[in-house]
Amino acid sequence: MNRLYFRSVFTLILLLSVTVLIGQAQHLKRKAAIGARFSAVADTPGLKVDLVSPELTGATIGLKAGDVVTTLNGDAIRDTAGLVALLRKYNEGDQVTVVAQRDGKPVTLTGTFTGRPKETAPGLDVIYTETQVGAEYHRTVIQKPANATGKLPAILFIQGIYCSSVIDLAPGHPYYDLLTPIAQKGYVVVRTERSGLSDSEGKPCGEIGFLEELDGYKAALKQIRALPYVDTSRIYVLGHSLGGISAPFVAADENVKGVITYGTAARLWSLYEIENVFDQSRIPEKIDYVELEAGVKLHQEFVHLFFGQKLKPEEIVKLHPEMKDYFGPDGTYASRAPRFFHELNDLKYAETWKKVTGKVLVLYGESDFQTNAENNRFIAEMVNSFRPGGAEFKMLPKIDHTFQTAGSKRESVELTVKRDYGHFNPVIVTEVLAGLAKMQ
C-alpha cells in the first residue's frame, strides 16, 4: 500500500446468495499444476526445465531437467508469464500434451494434469471449500484445529492489495507463518481467494473493483456464521494492509466480537498516497530535498487528475508523459483497475468504523514503510470518539509491513528490494493472540 513501492515492485455486483458447501459436491475444480521450475533460454523458443517436482504433472508425463518446453496442448510457450496464464485454462484431470526439445531432439509427452498441491499444517484440518459470490464461486480455505470439540472462535482473514493467491500456502509465506500458529491455538481461521485467482471463478483480480472484492469477504463472513463448529458469538475479522481498510466494511453491522488491523490506514486514500510519497522519500540515508519536493508535487498533480477528476490513464499520460510509468501496460495502477482506487477513495471510513460494534485493536510495526504510525493511530482515535475505550493502538518494535524483523524502515526497504522474506517476527502472532484473548 504505497506510492513508491507501487512503481518499483506495488460495480458493485449483487450478492445473490451464500452457500456453505463443506461436505457437499463442489463446483470448483483444482487448477492444473505443471510441477516444474523453468528459466528462459537466450535466442531459443520455449522454456528450459530446471527442476521437476515429484508426483505432479511434469513428473508423471516424464518431463526431465534440461528439457526445453516449446508447446503445451498446441500453444507455443514463450515466457513464464505466458505459461502461467495458459495453465489457468486447465483443471486437474484434463489431458495434456507437451512438446519439448531433449538433447537436440523433439519429444512428445502426454498424460493428465495433476492438481496444485494442497496446503497442510501440523495439528490442523485444512479444509478446501468454496464460497458463492453472486453467480460465481471463490476458493476458500479453512484451518480448523484437528480433533477439536465444541464450538470454536473463528477469524476471517483479509489480505493486502496485491493480486497474489492466499491459497496453497507453505511455511515461509508471511500469511502462513502468521495464521497457522493462531489456528493451532484453537481458532478456526478462514481465507477466501479473490476473483480469478487460483481455483476461483470470475474476472481476473486486476479487473475488479474494490466493492466487488468486498462482496467476496462479506459472503465468506456469512459462510463462517453457518459453520456448525463455529461459536457465532466469537467471530473476529483480521485485516492486513488493504485488508485493514476492508475490515470495517465487512464487519459493520455484523456484530463481530472484534476487529484487528495491522499496517493499514483509515483516511482518504489520495491523502494517504501523498503522505506516503513524502514519508518514503525521507527514508534514504542521503536525501535530495529539491528532488523530494518535485516528486511530491508531481504526485499531488497525479492525485488531482486520477482521484479528483477520475481521468483515464491515457488521458493523464497525454497531459503528463512523465507519468507513463505510473501505469502498467494494460492501464492498471499498482496492478489494479483504476476504478478499484476510485471506489477506495470514495469510501466513508468514519461512518463505517462507527458501525463496528466489537472491540478494535490497531497494530503497527515501527519499521513499516508502507504506511505510518499516525495513519494507524487515527483509527483507534476515531473509534474511541464513538465508543470510549472501544479501541487500542499498539506499536510493535522491529517489525515491518510483511511481518519481517527489521530494525528500521530503511532496513525494511533494503530487505524488500532484495526480496528477502526469511525473517518472520513472531511478535505479530503473540500480539494478535493477546488481543483476541483480551477481546474475549
C-alpha positions in Angstrom: 0.0 0.0 0.0 2.3 2.8 -1.1 3.2 5.0 -4.0 7.0 4.5 -4.2 6.5 0.7 -3.9 3.7 0.8 -6.4 6.2 2.0 -9.1 9.0 -0.3 -8.2 7.7 -3.7 -7.2 3.5 -2.5 -5.5 -19.6 -2.1 -10.0 -20.8 -3.4 -7.3 -22.3 -6.8 -8.1 -25.4 -8.0 -6.3 -24.7 -10.6 -3.7 -27.3 -13.2 -4.7 -26.6 -15.9 -2.2 -24.1 -17.5 0.1 -23.8 -21.3 0.3 -22.0 -23.4 2.8 -20.5 -26.3 0.8 -18.5 -28.3 3.3 -19.5 -31.9 2.8 -21.4 -31.2 -0.4 -20.3 -31.6 -4.0 -18.2 -28.6 -5.0 -18.4 -26.6 -8.2 -14.7 -25.6 -8.3 -12.0 -27.9 -9.6 -8.4 -27.7 -8.6 -6.4 -25.8 -11.2 -3.7 -27.7 -13.0 -0.1 -27.7 -11.8 2.8 -28.3 -14.2 5.1 -29.1 -11.2 8.3 -27.8 -12.7 10.6 -24.8 -12.4 11.6 -23.0 -15.6 14.0 -20.5 -16.9 14.3 -18.6 -20.2 16.9 -19.7 -22.8 18.6 -16.9 -24.8 17.7 -16.9 -28.5 15.7 -20.1 -28.2 11.9 -20.5 -28.2 10.4 -22.2 -25.2 11.4 -22.5 -21.5 14.2 -24.7 -20.0 13.2 -27.1 -17.2 15.4 -26.5 -14.2 13.6 -28.7 -11.7 10.8 -31.3 -11.8 8.7 -31.8 -8.6 7.8 -35.4 -7.8 4.2 -36.6 -8.2 3.0 -33.6 -10.2 2.2 -33.3 -13.9 5.8 -32.8 -15.1 7.0 -35.9 -13.3 4.0 -38.1 -14.3 4.4 -37.4 -18.0 8.2 -37.8 -18.0 9.4 -34.2 -18.2 13.2 -34.0 -17.3 15.5 -31.3 -16.1 17.2 -29.8 -19.2 14.2 -30.3 -21.5 13.2 -27.1 -23.4 9.4 -27.0 -23.5 8.1 -25.4 -26.7 4.3 -26.1 -26.7 1.6 -27.2 -24.3 -1.6 -28.6 -25.9 -0.6 -26.9 -29.2 0.0 -23.4 -27.7 3.5 -22.0 -28.0 5.4 -21.4 -24.8 7.4 -18.1 -25.0 7.8 -17.0 -21.4 6.9 -17.9 -17.8 4.0 -15.3 -17.6 2.5 -16.9 -20.8 2.8 -20.4 -19.3 1.1 -19.3 -16.1 -1.7 -17.7 -18.0 -2.1 -20.8 -20.2 -2.3 -23.1 -17.2 -5.3 -21.3 -15.8 -7.3 -22.8 -18.7 -6.8 -26.3 -17.4 -8.0 -28.2 -14.4 -6.9 -31.3 -12.6 -7.7 -34.4 -14.7 -7.6 -32.5 -18.1 -5.5 -34.0 -20.9 -2.0 -32.6 -21.5 0.4 -32.9 -24.4 3.8 -31.3 -24.1 6.4 -31.0 -26.9 9.9 -30.4 -25.8 13.5 -30.5 -27.1 15.7 -33.1 -25.3 19.3 -33.4 -26.3 18.5 -31.6 -29.5 15.7 -33.9 -30.5 11.9 -33.3 -30.2 9.9 -35.4 -27.7 6.2 -35.5 -27.1 4.9 -36.2 -23.6 1.2 -37.0 -22.8 -0.9 -37.6 -19.8 -3.3 -35.8 -17.5 -2.8 -32.8 -15.3 -2.4 -33.2 -11.6 -3.9 -30.5 -9.4 -2.0 -27.9 -7.4 -0.6 -29.4 -4.1 -2.9 -28.7 -1.2 -1.8 -26.9 1.9 -1.1 -28.8 5.1 -0.3 -27.8 8.7 0.6 -29.8 11.9 -2.4 -30.2 14.2 -4.9 -28.7 11.8 -7.5 -29.9 9.4 -7.1 -27.8 6.3 -10.4 -27.8 4.5 -10.8 -26.7 0.9 -14.2 -25.4 0.2 -15.8 -22.6 -1.8 -17.9 -19.5 -1.3 -20.7 -18.4 -3.7 -20.5 -14.8 -4.6 -23.3 -13.9 -7.0 -23.1 -16.3 -9.9 -19.5 -17.3 -9.3 -17.6 -19.4 -6.8 -14.4 -18.4 -5.0 -12.0 -20.9 -3.4 -12.0 -20.7 0.4 -9.6 -22.5 2.8 -10.4 -23.2 6.4 -7.8 -24.0 9.0 -9.5 -25.9 11.9 -7.9 -27.4 15.0 -7.8 -31.1 14.5 -9.9 -33.3 16.8 -11.4 -30.1 18.4 -14.8 -30.5 20.1 -17.5 -27.9 20.8 -17.9 -24.5 19.3 -14.7 -22.7 18.4 -14.0 -19.0 17.9 -13.3 -18.0 14.2 -11.3 -15.4 12.3 -11.9 -14.1 8.8 -8.5 -13.0 7.5 -8.5 -10.3 4.8 -5.3 -9.9 2.8 -3.3 -7.0 1.3 -3.7 -5.2 -2.0 -1.8 -7.4 -4.5 -3.5 -9.9 -6.7 -1.5 -12.9 -5.3 -3.0 -16.1 -4.0 -3.7 -16.7 -0.3 -4.4 -20.4 -1.1 -1.9 -23.3 -1.0 0.5 -21.6 1.3 3.6 -23.1 2.9 6.0 -22.4 5.7 7.9 -19.2 4.9 5.0 -17.4 3.4 4.2 -14.5 5.8 0.5 -15.3 5.9 1.1 -19.0 6.6 3.5 -18.1 9.4 1.0 -15.6 10.9 -2.2 -17.6 10.6 -1.1 -21.2 11.3 0.1 -20.7 14.9 -3.1 -18.7 15.6 -5.2 -21.6 14.3 -3.1 -24.1 16.3 -4.1 -22.1 19.5 -7.8 -23.1 19.0 -9.2 -20.7 16.3 -10.9 -21.5 13.1 -9.1 -19.3 10.5 -10.7 -18.7 7.2 -9.2 -17.2 4.0 -11.1 -16.6 0.8 -9.5 -16.1 -2.6 -10.2 -13.2 -4.8 -11.9 -13.4 -8.2 -9.9 -15.1 -10.9 -7.1 -16.3 -8.6 -6.1 -20.0 -8.1 -9.3 -22.0 -8.4 -11.7 -19.1 -8.1 -14.1 -18.2 -10.9 -14.7 -14.7 -12.1 -12.9 -11.9 -13.9 -9.1 -11.5 -13.3 -8.4 -9.9 -10.0 -6.8 -6.9 -11.6 -10.1 -6.0 -13.4 -12.5 -6.0 -10.5 -13.5 -3.0 -8.3 -13.0 -2.6 -4.6 -16.7 -3.0 -3.9 -16.8 -6.3 -5.8 -13.9 -7.5 -3.7 -15.7 -6.6 -0.6 -18.7 -8.8 -1.6 -16.4 -11.8 -1.5 -15.3 -11.1 2.0 -18.9 -10.4 3.2 -20.0 -13.7 1.7 -17.2 -15.5 3.5 -18.2 -14.0 6.8 -21.8 -15.2 6.3 -20.4 -18.6 5.5 -18.4 -18.7 8.7 -21.6 -18.0 10.7 -23.2 -21.1 9.2 -20.3 -23.5 10.1 -21.6 -26.0 12.7 -18.3 -25.9 14.7 -18.1 -22.1 15.0 -19.2 -20.1 18.0 -21.0 -17.3 16.3 -20.7 -15.0 19.4 -16.9 -15.1 18.9 -16.2 -14.2 15.3 -13.3 -11.8 14.5 -12.0 -10.0 11.4 -8.2 -9.7 11.0 -7.1 -7.3 8.2 -3.6 -6.8 6.9 -2.6 -3.7 4.9 -5.5 -3.0 2.5 -7.3 -5.8 4.4 -7.4 -3.4 7.4 -9.3 -0.9 5.2 -11.7 -3.6 4.1 -12.2 -5.0 7.6 -14.7 -2.4 9.0 -16.7 -2.5 5.7 -17.1 -6.3 6.2 -17.7 -6.1 10.0 -20.1 -3.1 10.1 -23.5 -4.0 11.5 -22.4 -7.7 11.6 -22.0 -7.8 15.4 -18.5 -9.4 15.2 -16.7 -9.8 18.5 -13.7 -7.8 17.4 -11.6 -6.4 14.6 -7.8 -6.4 14.4 -5.8 -4.5 11.8 -2.1 -4.4 11.0 -0.3 -1.8 8.9 -3.3 -0.1 7.4 -5.0 3.3 7.1 -8.4 4.9 7.5 -8.2 8.3 5.8 -8.9 9.4 2.3 -6.7 7.2 0.0 -5.5 10.1 -2.1 -4.3 11.8 1.1 -2.6 8.6 2.2 -0.7 8.4 -1.1 0.7 11.9 -0.9 1.8 11.4 2.7 3.4 8.1 1.7 5.4 9.6 -1.1 6.7 12.3 1.3 7.5 9.8 4.1 9.2 7.3 1.8 11.3 10.0 0.1 12.9 10.7 3.5 14.0 7.1 4.2 17.2 7.0 2.2 20.4 7.9 4.0 21.1 10.7 1.5 18.2 12.9 0.6 17.9 15.4 -2.3 15.4 17.8 -0.9 14.9 19.5 -4.2 14.0 16.2 -5.9 11.9 15.3 -2.9 9.8 18.4 -3.2 9.4 18.0 -7.0 8.4 14.3 -6.6 5.7 15.2 -4.0 4.3 18.0 -6.2 4.2 15.7 -9.2 2.3 13.1 -7.2 0.0 15.8 -5.9 -0.9 16.6 -9.5 -1.4 12.9 -10.3 -3.7 12.6 -7.4 -5.7 15.6 -8.6 -6.1 14.1 -12.1 -6.6 10.4 -11.2 -8.6 10.7 -8.0 -10.1 14.1 -8.2 -11.1 14.3 -11.9 -11.0 10.5 -12.4 -9.3 10.8 -15.8 -8.3 7.7 -17.6 -4.7 6.6 -17.6 -4.2 7.5 -21.3 -5.7 11.0 -20.6 -3.3 11.5 -17.8 -0.3 10.4 -19.8 -1.3 12.7 -22.6 -1.2 15.6 -20.2 1.9 14.4 -18.4 4.1 12.0 -20.3 6.3 11.7 -17.3 3.5 9.8 -15.5 3.6 7.0 -18.0 5.4 4.7 -15.6 2.7 5.2 -13.0 0.6 2.7 -15.0 1.0 -0.8 -16.3 0.9 -1.6 -20.0 -2.7 -2.8 -19.5 -3.7 0.5 -17.9 -3.7 -0.8 -14.3 -2.4 1.2 -11.4 -0.5 -0.9 -8.8 -1.8 -4.0 -10.6 -5.4 -3.0 -10.0 -8.1 -1.4 -12.2 -8.4 2.4 -11.9 -12.0 2.1 -10.6 -10.7 0.0 -7.8 -8.8 3.0 -6.5 -11.6 5.4 -7.3 -14.0 3.4 -5.2 -11.4 3.1 -2.5 -11.0 6.9 -2.4 -14.8 7.5 -2.2 -15.2 5.3 0.9 -16.8 6.8 4.1 -14.3 5.5 6.6 -15.5 7.2 9.8 -19.1 6.5 9.1 -18.3 2.8 8.6 -16.0 2.4 11.6 -18.8 3.9 13.7 -21.0 0.9 12.8 -18.4 -1.6 14.1 -19.7 -2.8 17.5 -16.9 -5.1 18.6 -13.6 -4.2 20.2 -10.8 -2.9 17.9 -7.1 -3.5 18.1 -4.9 -1.5 15.8 -1.3 -2.8 15.4 1.5 -1.1 13.6 5.2 -2.2 13.2 7.7 0.6 13.8 9.7 -0.4 10.7 6.7 -0.4 8.3 7.5 2.0 5.5 4.3 1.3 3.6 2.2 3.3 6.0 2.9 5.3 9.1 2.0 5.3 12.8 -0.4 8.3 12.5 -2.5 6.6 9.9 -3.0 3.6 12.3 -3.3 5.6 15.5 -6.0 7.6 13.8 -8.3 4.5 13.7 -8.2 4.0 17.4 -8.7 7.7 18.0 -11.7 7.7 15.7 -13.3 4.6 17.2 -12.7 5.8 20.7 -14.5 9.0 19.8 -17.6 6.9 19.0 -17.2 4.4 21.8 -14.8 5.4 24.6 -12.5 2.5 25.4 -13.6 0.6 22.2 -10.2 0.6 20.5 -6.5 0.3 21.4 -3.5 1.3 19.3 -0.2 -0.6 19.8 3.2 -0.1 18.1 5.3 -3.2 17.7 9.1 -2.9 17.8 11.5 -4.1 15.0 8.8 -5.4 12.6 7.8 -4.3 9.1 4.8 -4.4 6.8 5.2 -8.1 5.9 6.0 -9.2 9.5 9.7 -9.4 8.9 12.2 -8.4 11.6 13.8 -5.1 10.7 15.5 -2.5 12.9 14.3 0.5 10.8 12.3 1.5 7.8 15.5 1.8 5.8 16.4 -1.8 6.7 12.9 -2.9 5.7 13.3 -1.2 2.3 16.6 -3.0 1.8 15.1 -6.4 2.6 12.2 -5.7 0.3 14.4 -4.7 -2.6 16.3 -7.9 -2.1 13.0 -9.9 -1.8 14.5 -11.2 1.4 11.4 -12.5 3.4 13.1 -15.1 5.6 13.0 -13.1 8.8 9.5 -13.6 10.2 9.0 -11.9 13.5 6.7 -13.9 15.8 5.8 -10.9 17.8 2.9 -10.3 15.4 1.4 -13.8 16.4 1.9 -13.0 20.1 0.2 -9.7 19.9 -2.7 -10.9 17.8 -3.3 -13.8 20.2 -3.1 -11.4 23.2 -5.6 -9.1 21.5 -8.0 -11.9 20.8 -7.8 -13.1 24.4 -8.4 -9.6 25.7 -11.5 -9.2 23.5 -13.0 -12.5 24.8 
